[in-house]
């Protein structure tokens, strides 16, 4: 006998099982795709933010140095700075045939100030000829070079042996290697102060860590060590181009009348500002991105990369107050 209402129970059918598996696969694929896209977006954003931070840091450093060009403490006239003979023991970064170029604040023959000196869209050969410490094989051809000469913003109480200082009383100045020589080239009557000398030559190097890594880097040549020699200090990787336009004051009112990308040394005597541009790229490529943009910066040739790097152009304009003040006083 069977009980009334007793029904036979069945398990999951094969069709239902297949439908559940397909739905699970679709859901899993969607989750994996979402995670992958979010991960790529995060990496891309991190790449771009790192590029922006590096470029802004580099732009700040070079802009500050350019704005301080010609700062020789309370000594107003660069022509009053005399380099001492003991500076010949160091290695500078000047062109061949110009002894102690790094330590000269004015050109010997013409008397023109060398507080800031530009080289526009240089070739490797031109870079090495102007600045002997920049090797042609390391230089990113087609980019600008700028040399800045100045002292630190505050005097020192005790000069460090081997470093370069400017001793001045506001009327005359002696550039020397500490300790002060027994018979200096020019005696500096008291009261006087010592200011650390900080020249720099900014340029784009075509590698970051090894010569074949292909990562363009903004670097500068500075005086370091004891006795001092020119050493390389790099500020930011991924900087592909440096372009600077110089504001020239034609009527001595302290304001720029025109901007020139390639001024002569004589024109640089009336420069009162600089417009600085950096072209920066990310450290890594984005496989989903093709950069077909065209970048036009100053008088540099138009550049269409056609690769997977994200890029940005960073620009700022700074005043060169020290040279502007000299112009206003008629020097």
The 8 nearest C-alpha neighbors of each residue, nearest first, counted from 0:
[[1, 2, 3, 5, 4, 6, 7, 8],
 [2, 0, 3, 5, 4, 6, 7, 8],
 [1, 3, 5, 4, 0, 6, 7, 8],
 [2, 4, 5, 1, 6, 0, 7, 8],
 [5, 3, 6, 2, 1, 7, 8, 0],
 [4, 6, 3, 2, 7, 1, 8, 0],
 [7, 5, 4, 8, 3, 2, 9, 1],
 [6, 8, 9, 5, 4, 10, 2, 1],
 [9, 7, 6, 10, 5, 11, 12, 4],
 [8, 10, 7, 11, 12, 6, 13, 15],
 [11, 9, 12, 8, 13, 15, 16, 7],
 [12, 10, 15, 13, 16, 9, 14, 17],
 [11, 13, 15, 14, 10, 16, 9, 17],
 [14, 12, 16, 15, 17, 11, 18, 10],
 [13, 15, 17, 16, 12, 18, 11, 19],
 [14, 16, 18, 12, 13, 17, 19, 11],
 [15, 17, 13, 19, 14, 18, 20, 12],
 [18, 16, 20, 14, 19, 15, 13, 21],
 [17, 19, 15, 21, 16, 20, 22, 14],
 [20, 18, 16, 22, 17, 21, 23, 15],
 [19, 21, 23, 17, 22, 18, 24, 16],
 [22, 20, 24, 18, 23, 19, 17, 25],
 [21, 23, 25, 19, 24, 20, 26, 18],
 [24, 22, 20, 26, 21, 25, 27, 19],
 [23, 25, 27, 21, 22, 26, 28, 20],
 [26, 24, 22, 28, 23, 27, 29, 21],
 [25, 27, 23, 29, 24, 28, 22, 30],
 [28, 26, 24, 30, 29, 25, 23, 31],
 [29, 27, 31, 25, 30, 26, 32, 24],
 [28, 30, 26, 32, 27, 31, 33, 25],
 [29, 31, 27, 33, 28, 32, 34, 26],
 [32, 30, 34, 28, 33, 29, 35, 27],
 [33, 31, 35, 29, 34, 30, 28, 36],
 [34, 32, 30, 36, 31, 35, 37, 29],
 [33, 35, 31, 37, 32, 36, 38, 30],
 [36, 34, 38, 32, 37, 33, 31, 39],
 [37, 35, 39, 33, 38, 34, 40, 32],
 [36, 38, 40, 34, 35, 39, 41, 33],
 [37, 39, 35, 41, 36, 40, 34, 42],
 [40, 38, 36, 42, 41, 37, 43, 35],
 [41, 39, 43, 37, 38, 42, 36, 44],
 [40, 42, 38, 44, 39, 43, 37, 45],
 [43, 41, 45, 39, 40, 44, 46, 38],
 [42, 44, 40, 46, 45, 41, 39, 47],
 [45, 43, 47, 41, 46, 42, 40, 48],
 [44, 46, 42, 48, 43, 47, 49, 41],
 [47, 45, 43, 49, 44, 48, 281, 42],
 [46, 48, 50, 44, 49, 45, 281, 51],
 [49, 47, 51, 45, 50, 46, 44, 52],
 [48, 50, 52, 46, 51, 47, 45, 53],
 [51, 49, 47, 53, 281, 48, 52, 54],
 [50, 52, 48, 54, 49, 53, 55, 47],
 [53, 51, 49, 55, 50, 54, 48, 56],
 [54, 52, 56, 50, 235, 51, 55, 49],
 [53, 55, 57, 51, 56, 52, 58, 50],
 [56, 54, 58, 52, 57, 53, 51, 59],
 [55, 57, 59, 53, 54, 58, 52, 60],
 [58, 56, 54, 60, 59, 55, 234, 235],
 [59, 57, 55, 61, 56, 60, 62, 54],
 [58, 60, 56, 62, 57, 61, 63, 55],
 [61, 59, 57, 63, 58, 62, 56, 64],
 [60, 62, 64, 58, 63, 59, 65, 57],
 [63, 61, 59, 65, 64, 60, 58, 66],
 [62, 64, 66, 60, 61, 65, 59, 67],
 [65, 63, 61, 67, 66, 62, 60, 68],
 [66, 64, 68, 62, 67, 63, 61, 147],
 [65, 67, 319, 63, 64, 68, 318, 62],
 [68, 66, 64, 65, 70, 69, 63, 319],
 [69, 67, 65, 149, 70, 147, 114, 66],
 [68, 70, 114, 149, 321, 71, 148, 322],
 [69, 71, 149, 68, 67, 72, 321, 150],
 [72, 70, 74, 150, 149, 69, 73, 75],
 [71, 73, 74, 70, 150, 194, 152, 75],
 [72, 74, 169, 75, 71, 168, 167, 170],
 [75, 73, 169, 72, 71, 76, 170, 167],
 [74, 76, 73, 77, 71, 169, 325, 72],
 [75, 77, 78, 79, 74, 330, 325, 80],
 [78, 76, 79, 80, 104, 75, 112, 105],
 [77, 79, 76, 80, 105, 104, 110, 112],
 [78, 80, 77, 171, 76, 172, 81, 170],
 [81, 79, 172, 78, 173, 77, 171, 82],
 [80, 82, 173, 174, 172, 79, 83, 185],
 [83, 81, 174, 173, 102, 175, 103, 84],
 [82, 84, 175, 184, 85, 174, 86, 81],
 [83, 85, 86, 87, 82, 184, 175, 183],
 [86, 84, 87, 83, 88, 176, 175, 180],
 [85, 87, 88, 84, 89, 83, 176, 175],
 [86, 88, 85, 89, 84, 99, 90, 98],
 [89, 87, 86, 85, 90, 226, 227, 84],
 [88, 90, 227, 87, 228, 86, 226, 91],
 [91, 89, 228, 229, 88, 92, 227, 87],
 [90, 92, 101, 93, 99, 229, 89, 100],
 [93, 91, 132, 130, 131, 101, 100, 229],
 [92, 94, 100, 130, 131, 91, 101, 129],
 [95, 93, 129, 130, 128, 131, 97, 96],
 [94, 96, 97, 93, 128, 131, 98, 129],
 [95, 97, 98, 94, 93, 100, 99, 128],
 [98, 96, 95, 100, 94, 99, 93, 107],
 [97, 99, 100, 96, 93, 95, 87, 94],
 [98, 100, 101, 102, 91, 87, 97, 103],
 [101, 99, 93, 103, 102, 98, 97, 91],
 [102, 100, 91, 99, 103, 92, 93, 198],
 [103, 101, 100, 99, 82, 104, 174, 86],
 [102, 104, 100, 105, 101, 82, 99, 106],
 [103, 105, 113, 112, 114, 77, 102, 80],
 [106, 104, 112, 113, 111, 103, 110, 78],
 [105, 107, 110, 111, 109, 108, 112, 113],
 [106, 108, 110, 109, 105, 111, 103, 97],
 [107, 109, 106, 110, 111, 105, 97, 112],
 [110, 108, 111, 106, 107, 105, 112, 265],
 [109, 111, 106, 105, 107, 108, 112, 78],
 [112, 110, 106, 105, 109, 113, 265, 268],
 [111, 113, 105, 114, 104, 106, 110, 77],
 [112, 114, 105, 104, 115, 116, 106, 111],
 [115, 113, 148, 69, 112, 147, 68, 104],
 [116, 114, 147, 113, 146, 68, 148, 117],
 [115, 117, 146, 145, 113, 264, 114, 147],
 [118, 116, 145, 144, 119, 146, 115, 261],
 [117, 119, 144, 143, 121, 145, 120, 261],
 [118, 120, 143, 261, 121, 117, 144, 260],
 [121, 119, 141, 142, 143, 122, 118, 299],
 [122, 120, 141, 119, 125, 142, 126, 140],
 [121, 123, 140, 125, 124, 141, 126, 120],
 [122, 124, 135, 126, 140, 125, 138, 127],
 [123, 125, 127, 122, 126, 135, 128, 121],
 [126, 124, 128, 122, 127, 123, 121, 129],
 [127, 125, 123, 129, 124, 128, 130, 121],
 [126, 128, 131, 130, 124, 133, 125, 129],
 [129, 127, 125, 126, 94, 130, 131, 124],
 [130, 128, 94, 126, 127, 125, 93, 131],
 [131, 129, 93, 92, 127, 94, 132, 128],
 [130, 132, 127, 92, 133, 93, 94, 128],
 [131, 133, 92, 130, 134, 229, 127, 91],
 [134, 132, 131, 127, 130, 135, 126, 138],
 [133, 135, 136, 137, 127, 132, 138, 131],
 [134, 136, 123, 138, 137, 127, 124, 133],
 [135, 137, 134, 138, 123, 205, 139, 133],
 [138, 136, 204, 134, 135, 205, 139, 206],
 [137, 139, 204, 135, 205, 136, 140, 123],
 [140, 138, 205, 204, 203, 142, 141, 137],
 [141, 139, 122, 123, 142, 138, 121, 120],
 [140, 142, 120, 121, 122, 139, 143, 299],
 [143, 141, 120, 241, 240, 140, 121, 139],
 [144, 142, 119, 120, 242, 241, 118, 121],
 [143, 145, 202, 118, 201, 117, 119, 146],
 [144, 146, 117, 201, 116, 200, 118, 147],
 [147, 145, 200, 116, 115, 199, 201, 117],
 [148, 146, 115, 199, 68, 198, 114, 200],
 [147, 149, 198, 114, 68, 69, 115, 197],
 [148, 150, 70, 69, 68, 197, 198, 71],
 [149, 151, 196, 197, 195, 71, 70, 194],
 [152, 150, 195, 153, 194, 196, 197, 149],
 [151, 153, 150, 154, 72, 194, 70, 195],
 [152, 154, 151, 194, 155, 72, 195, 150],
 [155, 153, 194, 193, 192, 156, 152, 195],
 [156, 154, 157, 193, 194, 158, 153, 195],
 [155, 157, 158, 154, 193, 192, 194, 159],
 [156, 158, 155, 159, 193, 154, 160, 177],
 [159, 157, 155, 160, 177, 156, 193, 178],
 [160, 158, 162, 161, 157, 177, 178, 163],
 [161, 159, 177, 178, 162, 158, 225, 176],
 [160, 162, 225, 226, 177, 176, 159, 227],
 [163, 161, 176, 177, 160, 159, 227, 225],
 [162, 164, 176, 196, 175, 195, 177, 161],
 [165, 163, 195, 196, 194, 175, 174, 193],
 [164, 166, 174, 194, 193, 173, 196, 167],
 [167, 165, 193, 173, 172, 192, 164, 194],
 [168, 166, 172, 191, 169, 171, 192, 165],
 [167, 169, 191, 170, 190, 171, 192, 187],
 [170, 168, 74, 73, 167, 171, 75, 172],
 [169, 171, 168, 74, 172, 167, 79, 75],
 [172, 170, 79, 167, 169, 168, 80, 187],
 [173, 171, 167, 80, 166, 79, 81, 165],
 [174, 172, 81, 166, 165, 80, 82, 175],
 [173, 175, 165, 82, 164, 83, 81, 166],
 [176, 174, 83, 164, 163, 173, 177, 86],
 [175, 177, 163, 162, 161, 86, 178, 164],
 [178, 176, 160, 179, 161, 162, 163, 175],
 [177, 179, 160, 176, 180, 161, 158, 159],
 [178, 180, 177, 181, 175, 176, 183, 182],
 [181, 179, 183, 182, 178, 177, 85, 175],
 [180, 182, 183, 179, 178, 184, 186, 85],
 [181, 183, 180, 184, 186, 185, 179, 83],
 [184, 182, 185, 180, 186, 181, 83, 179],
 [183, 185, 83, 182, 186, 84, 81, 173],
 [184, 186, 183, 173, 187, 81, 172, 83],
 [187, 185, 183, 188, 184, 173, 182, 172],
 [188, 186, 185, 167, 189, 168, 171, 172],
 [189, 187, 186, 190, 168, 191, 167, 171],
 [190, 188, 191, 187, 168, 192, 167, 186],
 [189, 191, 168, 188, 192, 187, 167, 169],
 [190, 192, 168, 189, 167, 166, 188, 193],
 [191, 193, 166, 167, 154, 168, 194, 190],
 [192, 194, 166, 154, 165, 155, 164, 195],
 [195, 193, 154, 165, 164, 155, 150, 151],
 [196, 194, 164, 151, 150, 163, 165, 197],
 [195, 197, 150, 164, 163, 149, 165, 194],
 [198, 196, 150, 149, 195, 151, 148, 199],
 [199, 197, 148, 147, 149, 221, 196, 200],
 [198, 200, 221, 147, 220, 146, 219, 201],
 [199, 201, 146, 220, 219, 145, 147, 202],
 [202, 200, 219, 145, 144, 218, 146, 199],
 [201, 203, 144, 218, 219, 217, 204, 143],
 [204, 202, 217, 139, 216, 218, 138, 205],
 [203, 205, 138, 216, 139, 137, 206, 215],
 [204, 206, 215, 139, 137, 138, 214, 213],
 [207, 205, 214, 215, 213, 210, 204, 212],
 [206, 208, 214, 216, 209, 215, 236, 212],
 [209, 207, 206, 210, 212, 214, 211, 213],
 [210, 208, 211, 212, 207, 206, 213, 214],
 [209, 211, 206, 212, 208, 213, 137, 207],
 [210, 212, 213, 209, 206, 214, 208, 205],
 [211, 213, 209, 214, 206, 210, 207, 208],
 [214, 212, 206, 211, 205, 215, 210, 207],
 [213, 215, 206, 207, 212, 237, 205, 216],
 [216, 214, 205, 206, 237, 239, 238, 204],
 [217, 215, 236, 238, 204, 237, 203, 207],
 [216, 218, 203, 235, 234, 238, 233, 202],
 [219, 217, 233, 232, 234, 202, 201, 203],
 [218, 220, 201, 200, 232, 231, 202, 199],
 [219, 221, 231, 200, 230, 199, 229, 232],
 [222, 220, 199, 229, 230, 198, 223, 219],
 [221, 223, 229, 228, 227, 230, 220, 198],
 [222, 224, 227, 228, 230, 221, 229, 225],
 [225, 223, 227, 226, 228, 222, 161, 162],
 [226, 224, 161, 227, 162, 223, 160, 228],
 [225, 227, 161, 224, 89, 228, 162, 88],
 [228, 226, 224, 225, 223, 89, 222, 162],
 [229, 227, 90, 222, 89, 223, 230, 224],
 [228, 230, 222, 221, 220, 91, 90, 223],
 [229, 231, 220, 221, 223, 222, 228, 232],
 [232, 230, 220, 219, 233, 221, 218, 229],
 [231, 233, 219, 218, 220, 230, 234, 221],
 [234, 232, 218, 217, 235, 219, 231, 216],
 [233, 235, 218, 217, 57, 232, 236, 216],
 [236, 234, 53, 217, 216, 57, 233, 54],
 [235, 237, 216, 238, 215, 207, 217, 214],
 [236, 238, 280, 215, 279, 216, 214, 239],
 [239, 237, 279, 216, 215, 236, 217, 278],
 [240, 238, 215, 278, 279, 237, 216, 241],
 [239, 241, 278, 142, 277, 238, 242, 203],
 [240, 242, 277, 143, 142, 276, 243, 278],
 [241, 243, 276, 143, 275, 240, 297, 142],
 [244, 242, 275, 274, 260, 276, 245, 273],
 [245, 243, 260, 274, 259, 258, 273, 275],
 [246, 244, 273, 258, 259, 272, 260, 247],
 [245, 247, 258, 255, 272, 270, 273, 257],
 [246, 248, 270, 255, 269, 257, 256, 258],
 [247, 249, 255, 269, 256, 254, 251, 250],
 [250, 248, 251, 256, 247, 269, 255, 252],
 [249, 251, 252, 248, 256, 253, 254, 255],
 [252, 250, 253, 248, 249, 326, 327, 254],
 [253, 251, 250, 254, 327, 248, 249, 326],
 [252, 254, 251, 323, 248, 327, 271, 255],
 [253, 255, 252, 248, 256, 271, 251, 247],
 [256, 254, 248, 246, 247, 257, 271, 253],
 [257, 255, 248, 247, 249, 254, 246, 258],
 [258, 256, 247, 255, 246, 259, 248, 245],
 [257, 259, 246, 245, 244, 247, 260, 256],
 [258, 260, 244, 245, 261, 262, 257, 246],
 [261, 259, 244, 243, 245, 262, 119, 258],
 [260, 262, 119, 259, 263, 118, 117, 244],
 [263, 261, 266, 259, 260, 267, 264, 117],
 [262, 264, 266, 265, 267, 261, 117, 116],
 [263, 265, 267, 266, 262, 116, 268, 111],
 [264, 266, 263, 267, 268, 111, 262, 269],
 [267, 265, 263, 268, 264, 262, 269, 270],
 [266, 268, 264, 270, 269, 265, 263, 262],
 [267, 269, 266, 265, 270, 112, 264, 111],
 [268, 270, 267, 248, 247, 266, 271, 326],
 [269, 271, 247, 267, 246, 268, 272, 248],
 [272, 270, 319, 323, 246, 318, 247, 322],
 [273, 271, 318, 246, 319, 317, 270, 245],
 [272, 274, 245, 317, 316, 246, 244, 275],
 [273, 275, 316, 244, 243, 315, 245, 317],
 [276, 274, 243, 315, 314, 242, 316, 273],
 [277, 275, 314, 242, 313, 241, 243, 315],
 [276, 278, 241, 313, 240, 312, 279, 314],
 [277, 279, 312, 240, 239, 238, 311, 313],
 [280, 278, 238, 237, 311, 310, 239, 277],
 [281, 279, 310, 237, 309, 308, 50, 238],
 [282, 280, 50, 283, 309, 46, 308, 47],
 [281, 283, 237, 280, 46, 284, 50, 308],
 [284, 282, 281, 308, 285, 46, 307, 280],
 [285, 283, 308, 307, 286, 282, 281, 309],
 [284, 286, 307, 288, 287, 308, 283, 43],
 [287, 285, 288, 307, 284, 289, 308, 306],
 [286, 288, 285, 289, 307, 284, 39, 290],
 [289, 287, 307, 285, 286, 290, 308, 306],
 [288, 290, 307, 306, 291, 305, 287, 308],
 [291, 289, 305, 306, 292, 307, 288, 304],
 [290, 292, 305, 303, 289, 304, 293, 306],
 [293, 291, 290, 303, 294, 304, 305, 302],
 [294, 292, 303, 302, 301, 295, 291, 304],
 [293, 295, 302, 301, 296, 303, 292, 312],
 [294, 296, 301, 293, 297, 302, 300, 299],
 [295, 297, 299, 298, 294, 242, 276, 301],
 [296, 298, 299, 242, 295, 260, 244, 243],
 [299, 297, 296, 300, 260, 295, 242, 120],
 [298, 300, 297, 296, 301, 120, 295, 141],
 [301, 299, 302, 298, 295, 296, 297, 141],
 [302, 300, 295, 294, 293, 299, 303, 296],
 [301, 303, 294, 293, 304, 300, 295, 292],
 [302, 304, 293, 292, 305, 291, 294, 301],
 [305, 303, 306, 302, 291, 290, 292, 293],
 [306, 304, 291, 290, 303, 289, 307, 292],
 [307, 305, 290, 289, 304, 308, 291, 284],
 [306, 308, 284, 289, 285, 288, 290, 286],
 [307, 309, 284, 281, 306, 280, 285, 310],
 [310, 308, 281, 280, 307, 290, 47, 311],
 [311, 309, 280, 279, 308, 281, 312, 278],
 [310, 312, 279, 278, 313, 280, 309, 51],
 [313, 311, 278, 277, 279, 314, 276, 310],
 [314, 312, 277, 276, 311, 278, 315, 54],
 [315, 313, 276, 275, 277, 312, 316, 274],
 [314, 316, 275, 274, 317, 276, 313, 62],
 [315, 317, 274, 273, 275, 318, 272, 314],
 [318, 316, 273, 272, 66, 62, 319, 274],
 [317, 319, 272, 320, 66, 271, 273, 316],
 [320, 318, 66, 271, 272, 321, 322, 323],
 [319, 321, 323, 322, 318, 324, 66, 271],
 [322, 320, 324, 323, 69, 319, 70, 325],
 [321, 323, 325, 324, 320, 319, 69, 271],
 [324, 322, 320, 271, 326, 321, 325, 253],
 [325, 323, 327, 321, 322, 326, 320, 328],
 [326, 324, 322, 328, 330, 327, 323, 329],
 [325, 327, 329, 323, 324, 328, 330, 251],
 [326, 328, 324, 325, 329, 323, 251, 253],
 [329, 327, 325, 326, 330, 324, 323, 251],
 [328, 330, 326, 327, 325, 251, 324, 323],
 [329, 325, 326, 328, 76, 327, 324, 75]]
